[in-house]
């Protein structure tokens, strides 16, 4: 099983899903796309790359996230009212092992505030929105 004993993150829209996988000291990015076959929905692997930058290490730092399941109705947003809510819905899940979830968020590509560090959110969005993000910590 590929995800057993691995840390991994899912981040994506309904048409474009990204899996970030930490394997020992290496990081991988696997991009999946919707097959566009509406009679038989499936995802196809579009690309697999290794990532070697400081941003990806920052993404796998649990201190950058609020633990638990968070959506617009959660306590996080009762204490931190939503200021901006635009764009495609996105799903985020940080997993510490196969089926062991640290946090899970239901957001959009333009959401403020977010229950993670803003740089992490911008970095992950750069994969969906196809822009270059400069990691500055």
PLY file of the C-alpha trace (Angstrom):
ply
format ascii 1.0
element vertex 137
property float x
property float y
property float z
element edge 136
property int vertex1
property int vertex2
end_header
0.00 0.00 0.00
1.60 3.27 -1.18
0.26 5.50 1.61
0.90 3.17 4.54
3.29 4.70 7.09
3.60 7.90 5.03
2.61 11.50 5.62
0.58 12.89 2.76
-1.64 15.80 1.82
-4.55 15.93 -0.60
-5.43 19.35 -1.99
-7.64 20.01 -4.95
-10.85 20.85 -6.72
-13.31 18.40 -8.24
-11.34 18.51 -11.52
-7.74 18.68 -10.36
-6.44 16.85 -7.28
-2.90 17.03 -5.94
-1.28 14.46 -3.69
1.83 15.57 -1.82
3.67 12.61 -0.38
6.50 12.58 2.14
8.66 9.49 1.94
11.51 9.63 4.42
13.39 12.78 3.32
11.90 12.97 -0.18
8.75 14.76 -1.28
6.59 13.87 -4.27
3.81 15.69 -6.09
1.27 13.61 -7.99
-1.37 15.44 -10.02
-4.65 13.77 -10.90
-7.21 15.09 -13.37
-10.84 14.23 -14.01
-11.23 11.81 -16.94
-14.20 13.88 -18.23
-16.10 10.63 -18.71
-19.37 11.47 -16.96
-20.76 7.95 -17.32
-17.82 6.44 -15.45
-16.00 8.97 -13.25
-12.32 8.30 -12.74
-9.11 10.17 -12.08
-6.07 9.94 -14.30
-2.50 10.61 -13.24
-1.36 13.67 -15.14
2.10 14.14 -13.65
4.49 12.81 -10.99
7.41 14.93 -9.79
9.81 15.11 -6.90
9.81 18.42 -5.06
12.94 19.77 -3.44
12.28 23.22 -2.04
11.83 24.80 1.37
8.12 25.35 0.76
7.24 21.67 0.72
9.03 21.13 4.03
7.00 24.02 5.44
3.79 22.38 4.12
4.56 19.21 6.10
5.04 21.08 9.38
1.94 20.31 11.48
2.33 23.52 13.47
1.09 25.39 10.37
-2.41 23.91 10.74
-5.32 23.82 13.14
-6.17 20.23 13.97
-9.59 18.80 13.14
-12.33 19.10 10.56
-13.07 22.68 9.54
-15.72 24.08 7.23
-17.70 27.33 7.14
-19.90 26.17 10.05
-17.05 25.19 12.39
-15.98 26.92 15.62
-12.92 28.32 13.84
-15.18 30.51 11.68
-17.42 31.45 14.58
-14.32 32.97 16.22
-12.78 34.20 12.93
-15.57 35.43 10.64
-15.14 34.82 6.91
-13.92 37.95 5.11
-13.49 36.55 1.58
-15.18 33.53 -0.02
-14.67 33.22 -3.78
-13.46 30.69 -6.31
-13.78 26.94 -6.78
-14.37 24.72 -3.74
-11.22 22.93 -2.58
-10.63 20.00 -0.31
-7.60 19.76 1.98
-6.56 16.78 4.06
-3.32 16.27 6.02
-2.82 12.60 6.81
-0.19 11.10 9.07
-0.71 7.54 7.93
-3.18 5.70 5.75
-6.63 6.64 7.14
-5.17 8.69 10.05
-6.20 12.29 9.40
-4.66 15.19 11.34
-6.87 17.84 9.77
-9.44 18.21 7.02
-10.69 21.49 5.55
-13.40 22.44 3.09
-12.41 25.80 1.57
-12.34 27.65 -1.76
-9.43 28.93 -3.84
-10.12 32.42 -2.44
-10.93 32.20 1.27
-9.93 34.39 4.18
-9.07 33.65 6.90
-7.80 30.10 6.46
-7.05 27.58 9.24
-3.46 27.21 8.04
-0.54 29.57 7.56
-1.20 31.93 4.65
2.07 30.94 2.90
1.06 27.26 2.97
-2.36 28.11 1.50
-0.78 30.25 -1.23
1.78 27.57 -2.05
-0.88 24.85 -2.36
-3.10 27.14 -4.45
-0.19 27.73 -6.82
-0.54 24.11 -7.98
-4.25 24.53 -8.73
-4.09 28.02 -10.20
-0.81 27.40 -12.07
1.30 30.29 -10.82
4.86 30.44 -9.48
5.01 30.94 -5.74
8.12 32.21 -4.02
8.44 30.66 -0.62
9.41 33.22 2.01
9.29 32.08 5.61
0 1
1 2
2 3
3 4
4 5
5 6
6 7
7 8
8 9
9 10
10 11
11 12
12 13
13 14
14 15
15 16
16 17
17 18
18 19
19 20
20 21
21 22
22 23
23 24
24 25
25 26
26 27
27 28
28 29
29 30
30 31
31 32
32 33
33 34
34 35
35 36
36 37
37 38
38 39
39 40
40 41
41 42
42 43
43 44
44 45
45 46
46 47
47 48
48 49
49 50
50 51
51 52
52 53
53 54
54 55
55 56
56 57
57 58
58 59
59 60
60 61
61 62
62 63
63 64
64 65
65 66
66 67
67 68
68 69
69 70
70 71
71 72
72 73
73 74
74 75
75 76
76 77
77 78
78 79
79 80
80 81
81 82
82 83
83 84
84 85
85 86
86 87
87 88
88 89
89 90
90 91
91 92
92 93
93 94
94 95
95 96
96 97
97 98
98 99
99 100
100 101
101 102
102 103
103 104
104 105
105 106
106 107
107 108
108 109
109 110
110 111
111 112
112 113
113 114
114 115
115 116
116 117
117 118
118 119
119 120
120 121
121 122
122 123
123 124
124 125
125 126
126 127
127 128
128 129
129 130
130 131
131 132
132 133
133 134
134 135
135 136
